[in-house]
Amino acid sequence: MAEAAVATQWAFKGVDGGGKKIKGVLEAGSEAHAIQQLKARGVMPETLTAKGAGTGLQREVNIPWLERGPGLKDLAVMSRQMATMVSAGVSILRALAIVTAQTENAKLKRALEEISTKVEGGTALSSALTEFPLIIPPIMVHLVRAGETGGFLDRSLVMVADNFEAESKLRSKVKAAMTYPVVVLIIALVAVAAMLIFIVPVFEKMFKDLGGALPAPTQLLVDLSHTMPVVVPVLLVGGIAFAIWWGRNKNTEQVRRVIDPLSLKLPVFGKLNHKIAITRFARNFSTMLASGVPILQSLSIVGATSGNVVITDALQDVQEQVRQGRPIAEALAAAPVFPDMMVQMVGIGEESGSIDSMLDKTADFYDDEVETMSSQLTAMLEPLMIVFMGSLLGFMIVSLYMPMFTIFQSIQNM
């Protein structure tokens, strides 16, 4: 007799049919069952997390970092391979089999195997893709559906690949700008900690043998050295705890509503983050419109996948105004987060009937702006970080030798 599946509570966040973000908890025996329940309610899930599957030996142990989910490059390669084969006349089922065999990512491979099974059973490709919302982004589902409906699936898949590749390049530019200062900061912190733990105590013993009061900077280093046995473990435990918490909560609405507005107001980096958000919005909106997805539906999908709650909230207002008959450019102009240049380009696109083309040009413009600004930030931060690191270590070295300079000066004055 088969053992009944243990009902598990699943916390979900998603988008309903009206484009509104919702969250809640439901009970299901598996992740697939939970997704089916949400789909039956007309909800497109964005995140789905088990809230304790039983107790003791019944509890499922998940170690998410041991199995990496598919990245944008994986999805782009898959989409482009599919597009090439479909345009060459290969059946969708055969194309899926070939792509599945060539896919290296374990999670994506398993998803493709199940998608192939569903397609073989008569399910449309877009409908099969919706069964895996935690692996297949909503924008891909809607573009594939538009391609199936309009008879241009190969071109839709090319659009998907182009979109994912552009997004991957955008993220790479940001990482490149952030890598250098982060690495230098970590090296500086490690160097300071090493000096306080290993070098300062040696000098402290020598200073005690010499006797006399220590200069204020030297005494500061000695006092800091005494706190290191307590501070270092606390910082390590706190850092690990924060990393675990951040990994679990960074995409929750509560956290995003604090982090996203701040990310647009940061000194220097705020402008960069704003340009990145606008680039992503313009490119996704352009791709959706070019594939024939209706404007209101496109706004809903783009808002849900914008990656920034400020953009998401603004697009909900834009969507409502457009539904009431207001031009897109006017609706965008009412939201301060959208720059004037983009609003003007959209206005020109509305007048000429080429909004998708104007949005694509806007995305290219801001993409170039991101690249230029990233290069400028790197060029500016490199010397600043070198000066910062040199000043910090220089202060520590001079502070350690100040008592010796005092002693030598006293000897000369004798």
Buried (B, 14 or more C-beta within 10 A) or exposed (E): EEEEEEEBBBBBBBBBEEBEBBEEEBEBEBBEBBBEBBBEEEBBBBBBBBEEBEEEEEEEEEEEEEEEEBBBBBBBBBBBBBBBBBBEEBEBEEBBBEBBEEBEBEBBBBBBBBBBEBBEEEBBBBBBBBBBBBBBBBBBBBBBBBBBBEEBBBBBBBBBBBBBBBBBBBBEBBEBBBEBBEEBEEEBEEBBBEBBEEBBBEBBEEBEEEEEEBBEBBBBBBEBBBEBEEEEEEEEEEEEEEEEEEEEEEEBEEBBEEEBBEBBEEEEBEBBBBBBBBBBBBBBBBBBBBBBBEBBBBBBBBBBBBBBBBBBBBBBBBBBBBEEEBBBBBBBBEBEBBBEEBBBBBBBBBEEEBBBBBBBBBBBBBBEBBBEBBEEBBEEBEEEBEEBBEEBBEBBEEBBEBBBEBBEEEEEEE
